[in-house]
Each structure stands twice: as C-alpha cells, then as structure tokens.
Amino acid sequence: MTINQYLQATLTNFTFSDVFIEKALLKYGITSGADAADIGERERDLSEAEMWDAAAGFISGGGGLVKIDNRSVGNSSFSATQSDRAAWRSKADALRAKWGEVSVDSGIIYDASNLW
C-alpha cells in the first residue's frame, strides 16, 4: 500500500483530492507513492492528522441531479454532524499529541474564511 492510499483510506466513503494528499505529504517530507510501511510512524501519524483536520473542515450537504435526455442520475455529497467533526478533530489532536506537536487550534484563531 502506498502512503497515498493509506491517507486516502483515513475516512471511509470519502475521497480526498490528490492535491490535498500531496500537500500533507510535502509538509512532512514524504515522497508521494512511497510504500506506507517504509514511512516513519511519526510522519505517517502527522500526515494522517492532516486528513482528519481536513475532514473536520469540509462542508456538508449538497448533492445534485444530472439529467440527460429522459434519464436522471443523482449524486450525493458527504454529510457530517458536529459530533463527527469533533471526533475527527480529536483524532487529529491525539495523533499530534502522541508526538508532542501542538494542535492546529491550540491558542490561535482559526482562519476559516476559505470556507465561506
């Protein structure tokens, strides 16, 4: 299993964008496509924490319907509750704490303007 696949499997039934996974890998000096077993536990844990943080920040809801001729195909988007988000943030915080890293929201104001 590659590290990319490992990170993609963080959250069941959700697909992280390749760009986001690449960003998390770059942040911790991990080569894209490397075997996950060859990556140090610290780097694996911290890059996984990035995935949990991202999931906690995603917007829920939406979906849509595409109509072609007389056929319609519906697609739904990912949905998460506040308790889901809190649990995902806790997972990210626990992974960081394991390695003595400071949590993303520890004592700073989070800029969520990109979510508006």
KEDO-303146 format. One record per atom (N, C-alpha, C, CB): z, y, x. Coordinates in pm, 1 decimal. Glycine has a CB too. Example, Ala and Ser with C-alpha at 12.3 -4.5 7.8 and 13.67 -1.06 7.14 Angstrom:
REM residues 2
RORO         up      north       east
RORO      780.0     -569.0     1319.0
RORO      780.0     -450.0     1230.0
RORO      780.0     -330.0     1320.0
RORO      904.6     -447.3     1130.8
RORO      708.0     -225.0     1285.0
RORO      714.0     -106.0     1367.0
RORO      787.0        3.0     1290.0
RORO      572.5      -59.8     1408.4
REM end
This chain:
REM residues 116
RORO         up      north       east
RORO        0.0     -117.7       84.8
RORO        0.0        0.0        0.0
RORO        0.0      124.2       89.5
RORO      122.8       -0.3      -96.6
RORO      -87.8      217.6       58.0
RORO      -90.3      341.7      135.8
RORO       21.4      434.1       87.5
RORO     -228.9      412.1      124.0
RORO       53.0      531.0      169.0
RORO      154.3      629.5      130.4
RORO      106.5      707.4        7.8
RORO      184.8      726.4      248.2
RORO      -22.8      729.3       -2.7
RORO      -78.0      799.7     -118.7
RORO      -51.7      719.5     -246.1
RORO     -230.0      824.3     -100.6
RORO      -74.3      587.3     -241.3
RORO      -48.4      501.6     -356.3
RORO      101.4      497.7     -387.9
RORO     -101.5      359.3     -330.3
RORO      181.9      492.5     -284.2
RORO      327.4      490.7     -300.8
RORO      374.3      614.8     -376.8
RORO      397.5      482.5     -163.4
RORO      325.6      731.5     -337.1
RORO      365.2      855.5     -404.0
RORO      307.5      863.3     -544.7
RORO      320.3      976.6     -322.4
RORO      185.2      813.6     -562.7
RORO      122.7      815.3     -694.9
RORO      204.1      730.6     -792.8
RORO      -23.0      763.7     -687.0
RORO      270.0      626.7     -744.3
RORO      347.5      536.0     -829.5
RORO      487.3      588.8     -859.9
RORO      358.2      400.2     -763.6
RORO      519.5      708.0     -817.2
RORO      652.6      763.7     -840.2
RORO      686.3      769.2     -988.4
RORO      662.5      902.8     -779.9
RORO      595.2      817.5    -1066.9
RORO      619.4      836.5    -1209.9
RORO      519.7      752.9    -1289.4
RORO      608.7      986.8    -1249.1
RORO      571.0      655.8    -1362.5
RORO      487.1      565.6    -1441.4
RORO      406.6      643.1    -1545.7
RORO      573.4      458.6    -1510.1
RORO      282.5      604.3    -1562.8
RORO      192.2      661.7    -1664.0
RORO      159.0      808.7    -1641.8
RORO      252.9      646.0    -1799.9
RORO      171.4      854.8    -1519.8
RORO      132.0      992.0    -1487.5
RORO       49.5      990.5    -1359.6
RORO      256.8     1084.6    -1472.1
RORO      -54.7     1070.2    -1356.1
RORO     -138.8     1078.1    -1237.4
RORO     -119.1     1212.7    -1171.1
RORO     -287.3     1055.9    -1272.8
RORO      -65.1     1210.4    -1048.4
RORO      -53.1     1332.1     -968.6
RORO     -190.5     1362.9     -909.3
RORO       55.9     1316.5     -855.8
RORO     -223.7     1489.3     -894.3
RORO     -352.2     1523.8     -833.4
RORO     -348.5     1488.1     -685.0
RORO     -384.6     1675.1     -853.1
RORO     -464.2     1450.8     -632.9
RORO     -475.1     1416.2     -490.7
RORO     -433.6     1533.6     -402.9
RORO     -618.6     1373.0     -456.5
RORO     -466.9     1653.6     -446.2
RORO     -433.2     1773.3     -368.7
RORO     -281.9     1787.9     -357.0
RORO     -494.4     1899.4     -433.7
RORO     -211.1     1761.9     -464.9
RORO      -65.8     1774.7     -460.1
RORO       -4.7     1670.8     -367.2
RORO       -6.6     1761.1     -600.0
RORO      -55.9     1548.2     -372.6
RORO       -6.3     1443.1     -283.6
RORO      -34.4     1480.2     -138.4
RORO      -71.2     1307.0     -318.1
RORO     -153.4     1529.9     -111.7
RORO     -189.1     1571.6       24.9
RORO      -95.0     1682.2       74.1
RORO     -336.3     1620.6       30.1
RORO      -59.8     1773.6      -14.2
RORO       30.4     1883.3       22.9
RORO      167.7     1828.3       62.2
RORO       44.5     1984.5      -93.8
RORO      220.5     1733.3      -16.4
RORO      350.1     1673.2       15.1
RORO      344.7     1597.7      147.5
RORO      394.1     1578.9      -97.5
RORO      233.5     1528.9      173.6
RORO      217.6     1456.3      299.7
RORO      213.8     1552.6      417.1
RORO       90.3     1371.1      297.2
RORO      137.3     1657.7      403.9
RORO      124.6     1757.3      509.9
RORO      259.8     1821.6      540.7
RORO       22.6     1864.9      470.2
RORO      337.8     1849.2      437.2
RORO      467.5     1913.8      454.7
RORO      559.2     1833.1      545.6
RORO      534.1     1934.7      320.0
RORO      546.9     1700.7      541.8
RORO      633.9     1614.8      622.3
RORO      561.3     1544.7      736.6
RORO      698.4     1511.8      534.3
RORO      442.5     1593.4      769.6
RORO      369.4     1542.5      885.0
RORO      322.0     1399.2      870.5
RORO      454.1     1552.9     1005.3
RORO      290.6     1358.2      749.1
RORO      246.1     1221.6      722.1
RORO       93.2     1220.3      711.4
RORO      311.8     1165.9      591.4
RORO       31.4     1123.1      774.7
RORO     -113.4     1108.7      768.9
RORO     -154.4     1045.2      637.1
RORO     -164.6     1025.0      887.1
RORO     -245.8     1110.4      567.7
RORO     -296.2     1057.8      441.5
RORO     -360.6      921.5      464.9
RORO     -397.4     1155.8      377.4
RORO     -331.4      827.0      376.3
RORO     -389.9      693.9      385.5
RORO     -313.9      597.9      475.6
RORO     -529.0      704.9      433.8
RORO     -208.3      647.3      540.4
RORO     -128.7      560.4      628.1
RORO      -56.4      455.5      544.4
RORO      -26.7      643.4      711.0
RORO      -26.4      342.6      606.9
RORO       48.1      235.7      539.9
RORO      190.2      286.6      512.4
RORO       50.6      104.1      627.3
RORO      233.9      276.4      386.4
RORO      365.7      327.9      347.8
RORO      477.6      261.6      427.4
RORO      389.0      306.7      198.4
RORO      460.0      135.6      463.1
RORO      563.0       63.7      538.9
RORO      578.1      117.7      681.0
RORO      529.9      -85.1      543.8
RORO      474.7      185.9      730.2
RORO      478.1      241.2      866.0
RORO      537.0      381.5      871.6
RORO      339.2      243.1      923.8
RORO      562.8      441.2      755.8
RORO      617.7      576.2      748.2
RORO      769.8      565.0      753.1
RORO      569.9      650.7      618.0
RORO      833.7      654.3      825.4
RORO      979.6      654.4      832.5
RORO     1041.3      674.6      695.4
RORO     1028.3      762.6      927.7
RORO     1157.3      614.9      675.4
RORO     1224.5      623.6      545.8
RORO     1253.8      768.0      507.1
RORO     1354.1      543.6      548.3
RORO     1293.2      850.0      602.9
RORO     1323.5      990.4      573.9
RORO     1201.0     1062.7      519.5
RORO     1374.7     1061.5      699.8
RORO     1087.4     1048.3      587.3
RORO      964.9     1116.2      543.7
RORO      918.2     1064.1      408.3
RORO      853.9     1098.2      647.8
RORO      930.0      933.6      388.2
RORO      892.1      874.2      258.9
RORO      980.3      930.8      147.6
RORO      904.1      718.8      263.7
RORO     1111.1      933.7      170.8
RORO     1203.8      984.6       69.7
RORO     1179.7     1131.6       38.5
RORO     1346.8      965.0      115.6
RORO     1160.3     1212.5      141.3
RORO     1142.9     1356.2      118.5
RORO     1009.6     1387.7       51.3
RORO     1153.1     1431.7      250.2
RORO      905.5     1314.1       85.1
RORO      777.7     1336.4       17.2
RORO      785.7     1287.8     -127.5
RORO      662.6     1264.3       92.1
RORO      861.8     1181.4     -152.5
RORO      882.6     1135.4     -289.9
RORO      960.3     1240.8     -369.4
RORO      958.1      999.5     -291.4
RORO     1055.3     1306.2     -305.7
RORO     1130.9     1413.1     -372.4
RORO     1036.7     1523.4     -420.8
RORO     1237.4     1472.2     -276.8
RORO      932.8     1550.1     -343.3
RORO      832.6     1649.7     -384.8
RORO      766.3     1607.4     -516.2
RORO      725.1     1668.3     -274.2
RORO      739.9     1477.9     -531.0
RORO      676.6     1427.4     -652.9
RORO      770.0     1444.9     -773.2
RORO      638.0     1278.5     -636.0
RORO      899.2     1412.5     -754.4
RORO      996.1     1427.7     -863.8
RORO     1009.0     1574.2     -903.5
RORO     1134.0     1371.4     -823.0
RORO     1011.6     1664.0     -804.4
RORO     1019.0     1807.0     -835.5
RORO      896.3     1852.5     -913.6
RORO     1032.8     1889.2     -706.7
RORO      780.8     1804.6     -871.9
RORO      657.5     1841.8     -941.2
RORO      659.7     1793.1    -1085.0
RORO      535.4     1785.0     -868.3
RORO      701.5     1669.5    -1104.8
RORO      707.1     1613.7    -1240.2
RORO      800.9     1694.8    -1328.2
RORO      752.0     1467.0    -1236.3
RORO      912.8     1737.4    -1273.0
RORO     1009.5     1815.5    -1349.5
RORO      953.0     1952.0    -1388.9
RORO     1137.9     1833.5    -1269.1
RORO      856.1     2001.0    -1315.5
RORO      798.9     2132.6    -1343.4
RORO      673.5     2130.8    -1427.8
RORO      769.3     2200.5    -1217.0
RORO      619.6     2013.1    -1456.8
RORO      497.6     2006.3    -1536.5
RORO      522.8     2046.4    -1679.7
RORO      439.1     1867.4    -1531.9
RORO      422.5     2102.7    -1741.7
RORO      430.0     2146.4    -1880.1
RORO      394.5     2029.1    -1970.8
RORO      335.6     2267.3    -1905.7
RORO      473.1     2010.0    -2074.6
RORO      449.4     1900.7    -2169.4
RORO      361.0     1947.9    -2283.3
RORO      582.4     1846.1    -2224.4
RORO      305.0     1850.8    -2351.2
RORO      231.7     1879.6    -2473.6
RORO       83.2     1886.7    -2451.2
RORO      279.1     2007.5    -2533.2
RORO       14.6     1925.7    -2554.6
RORO     -129.7     1942.2    -2545.6
RORO     -203.9     1819.6    -2592.8
RORO     -169.6     1974.3    -2404.7
RORO     -309.9     1790.0    -2523.2
RORO     -397.8     1683.2    -2567.1
RORO     -520.3     1745.3    -2630.0
RORO     -326.5     1587.9    -2666.0
RORO     -606.9     1662.5    -2677.4
RORO     -725.5     1718.6    -2738.3
RORO     -813.5     1611.1    -2797.8
RORO     -803.0     1798.7    -2637.7
RORO     -921.2     1654.6    -2855.2
RORO    -1015.6     1566.1    -2920.0
RORO    -1155.1     1608.4    -2877.1
RORO     -999.9     1569.2    -3075.2
RORO    -1231.8     1512.6    -2828.9
RORO    -1369.7     1539.8    -2789.5
RORO    -1459.9     1470.5    -2889.0
RORO    -1399.2     1492.0    -2643.4
RORO    -1552.4     1546.1    -2947.7
RORO    -1642.4     1489.8    -3047.2
RORO    -1784.2     1489.2    -2992.3
RORO    -1635.3     1569.1    -3179.6
RORO    -1844.0     1371.1    -2995.3
RORO    -1983.0     1354.6    -2951.5
RORO    -2056.2     1284.6    -3064.9
RORO    -1993.6     1272.5    -2815.7
RORO    -2153.9     1352.8    -3120.1
RORO    -2226.4     1303.9    -3237.5
RORO    -2126.6     1269.2    -3347.9
RORO    -2313.9     1179.8    -3201.4
RORO    -2124.1     1144.3    -3391.3
RORO    -2034.0     1106.8    -3500.2
RORO    -1908.9     1034.0    -3449.5
RORO    -2107.6     1018.8    -3600.4
RORO    -1882.1     1041.1    -3320.0
RORO    -1766.3      974.1    -3261.8
RORO    -1670.0     1077.4    -3204.1
RORO    -1810.1      873.9    -3152.5
RORO    -1542.8     1048.2    -3218.7
RORO    -1439.4     1134.0    -3161.7
RORO    -1348.5     1050.6    -3073.4
RORO    -1358.0     1204.7    -3272.9
RORO    -1313.6     1107.3    -2959.5
RORO    -1222.5     1040.8    -2867.0
RORO    -1107.2     1135.9    -2840.7
RORO    -1294.5      999.7    -2733.5
RORO     -987.0     1088.2    -2862.3
RORO     -868.8     1170.0    -2841.1
RORO     -805.6     1140.4    -2706.6
RORO     -768.0     1147.6    -2952.3
RORO     -746.0     1242.5    -2649.6
RORO     -670.1     1223.5    -2525.5
RORO     -537.7     1298.1    -2540.7
RORO     -750.8     1274.8    -2399.2
RORO     -435.4     1236.4    -2487.5
RORO     -304.7     1299.9    -2496.4
RORO     -260.5     1341.9    -2357.7
RORO     -200.9     1205.3    -2560.9
RORO     -173.4     1437.7    -2354.5
RORO     -120.9     1480.9    -2225.8
RORO       18.4     1422.4    -2207.8
RORO     -117.9     1636.0    -2215.4
RORO       72.7     1442.2    -2092.0
RORO      203.9     1391.5    -2057.6
RORO      310.8     1470.2    -2131.4
RORO      226.7     1398.0    -1906.5
RORO      411.9     1402.4    -2179.4
RORO      519.2     1469.3    -2251.3
RORO      653.3     1431.7    -2189.3
RORO      516.1     1432.6    -2401.3
RORO      739.9     1529.3    -2172.0
RORO      871.2     1505.3    -2112.0
RORO      976.6     1589.3    -2182.6
RORO      869.2     1537.0    -1960.8
RORO     1094.2     1531.6    -2198.3
RORO     1205.8     1603.6    -2260.2
RORO     1283.4     1678.2    -2151.8
RORO     1299.7     1505.8    -2338.0
RORO     1373.3     1763.9    -2194.8
RORO     1459.1     1834.8    -2099.2
RORO     1546.1     1736.7    -2021.5
RORO     1547.5     1937.8    -2171.8
RORO     1592.3     1630.9    -2088.0
RORO     1674.4     1532.3    -2017.3
RORO     1591.2     1454.8    -1915.1
RORO     1739.2     1435.0    -2117.4
RORO     1462.6     1429.8    -1945.8
RORO     1372.8     1367.2    -1846.9
RORO     1363.7     1455.5    -1723.5
RORO     1230.8     1343.1    -1907.1
RORO     1339.6     1582.5    -1747.7
RORO     1324.2     1678.0    -1636.9
RORO     1451.3     1686.3    -1552.3
RORO     1288.4     1817.3    -1691.1
RORO     1565.7     1688.7    -1618.6
RORO     1693.2     1694.7    -1545.9
RORO     1712.7     1568.4    -1461.5
RORO     1811.6     1712.0    -1644.7
RORO     1675.7     1454.2    -1517.1
RORO     1688.9     1328.0    -1442.5
RORO     1596.5     1328.2    -1320.7
RORO     1656.6     1206.7    -1534.0
RORO     1475.6     1380.3    -1336.9
RORO     1380.0     1383.9    -1225.1
RORO     1427.5     1479.6    -1116.2
RORO     1240.0     1425.9    -1274.7
RORO     1483.9     1593.1    -1156.1
RORO     1538.9     1686.1    -1056.8
RORO     1655.9     1621.4     -983.0
RORO     1584.3     1817.9    -1124.4
RORO     1737.2     1546.0    -1055.1
RORO     1849.5     1475.1     -992.8
RORO     1801.0     1373.1     -891.1
RORO     1934.5     1405.8    -1099.2
RORO     1692.5     1303.7     -922.8
RORO     1636.4     1207.2     -828.0
RORO     1589.6     1277.4     -701.5
RORO     1520.1     1130.0     -891.9
RORO     1522.6     1390.1     -718.6
RORO     1474.7     1466.6     -602.9
RORO     1592.9     1516.5     -520.1
RORO     1386.8     1585.8     -648.5
RORO     1694.8     1568.8     -588.0
RORO     1813.1     1619.7     -517.9
RORO     1885.4     1508.2     -442.3
RORO     1909.2     1686.3     -617.2
RORO     1894.0     1390.1     -504.4
RORO     1961.2     1276.9     -439.7
RORO     1886.7     1232.7     -314.0
RORO     1973.5     1159.4     -537.4
RORO     1754.4     1231.2     -320.9
RORO     1676.1     1193.5     -202.7
RORO     1694.8     1295.2      -89.9
RORO     1526.7     1181.4     -238.7
RORO     1698.1     1423.4     -124.5
RORO     1719.5     1525.6      -21.9
RORO     1861.1     1518.0       35.7
RORO     1694.0     1665.2      -80.0
RORO     1958.0     1499.9      -51.7
RORO     2098.0     1492.9       -8.1
RORO     2120.0     1375.0       86.8
RORO     2191.6     1480.8     -130.0
RORO     2049.9     1267.2       62.3
RORO     2059.8     1148.7      148.2
RORO     2031.1     1183.8      294.1
RORO     1962.5     1039.6      100.3
RORO     1944.8     1281.8      315.0
RORO     1903.1     1321.6      449.8
RORO     1958.8     1457.6      490.4
RORO     1751.8     1324.4      458.4
RORO     2053.5     1509.0      413.0
RORO     2117.0     1635.1      448.4
RORO     2028.6     1756.7      425.8
RORO     2159.1     1631.1      590.5
RORO     1927.3     1741.7      343.0
RORO     1836.5     1852.7      312.8
RORO     1890.5     1932.0      194.6
RORO     1693.1     1800.9      282.8
RORO     1860.9     2060.0      191.6
RORO     1904.5     2147.7       83.5
RORO     1811.3     2131.3      -35.6
RORO     1908.5     2295.3      129.9
RORO     1869.5     2129.1     -153.9
RORO     1791.9     2118.9     -276.4
RORO     1704.3     2242.4     -292.9
RORO     1884.4     2101.4     -398.1
RORO     1592.5     2224.6     -360.6
RORO     1497.7     2334.2     -383.1
RORO     1563.8     2453.0     -450.6
RORO     1380.4     2286.2     -467.2
RORO     1646.4     2428.1     -551.6
RORO     1706.4     2537.6     -628.0
RORO     1847.6     2571.0     -584.4
RORO     1706.8     2503.7     -773.4
RORO     1887.0     2528.0     -468.4
RORO     2022.7     2549.8     -421.0
RORO     2043.0     2693.9     -374.9
RORO     2054.9     2453.3     -307.5
RORO     2100.7     2775.1     -462.7
RORO     2135.8     2910.6     -426.5
RORO     2021.4     3009.8     -421.8
RORO     2200.4     2909.0     -297.9
RORO     1903.3     2969.6     -467.1
RORO     1791.9     3063.8     -468.0
RORO     1736.3     3072.2     -609.3
RORO     1681.1     3021.4     -367.0
RORO     1663.1     3175.2     -634.7
RORO     1598.0     3190.9     -763.8
RORO     1461.8     3124.9     -754.1
RORO     1585.8     3341.7     -804.9
RORO     1433.4     3037.8     -848.9
RORO     1306.2     2966.1     -850.8
RORO     1197.6     3052.0     -913.2
RORO     1319.6     2834.0     -927.1
RORO     1086.7     3064.4     -844.9
RORO      973.4     3141.1     -895.3
RORO      883.6     3048.0     -976.6
RORO      894.0     3207.7     -778.3
RORO      890.1     3058.5    -1108.2
RORO      810.4     2974.2    -1195.7
RORO      692.8     3049.8    -1254.8
RORO      896.4     2917.9    -1306.3
RORO      657.0     3162.0    -1195.4
RORO      550.2     3244.7    -1251.5
RORO      416.8     3170.7    -1257.5
RORO      534.7     3371.6    -1169.9
RORO      395.8     3069.5    -1169.0
RORO      270.2     2995.7    -1172.7
RORO      263.1     2903.4    -1293.5
RORO      252.6     2915.4    -1044.9
RORO      372.1     2886.5    -1366.7
RORO      372.8     2801.3    -1485.9
RORO      341.8     2879.8    -1613.0
RORO      507.7     2732.5    -1500.0
RORO      328.6     3010.2    -1605.6
RORO      305.8     3090.8    -1725.2
RORO      162.4     3094.9    -1761.6
RORO      356.2     3229.4    -1706.5
REM end
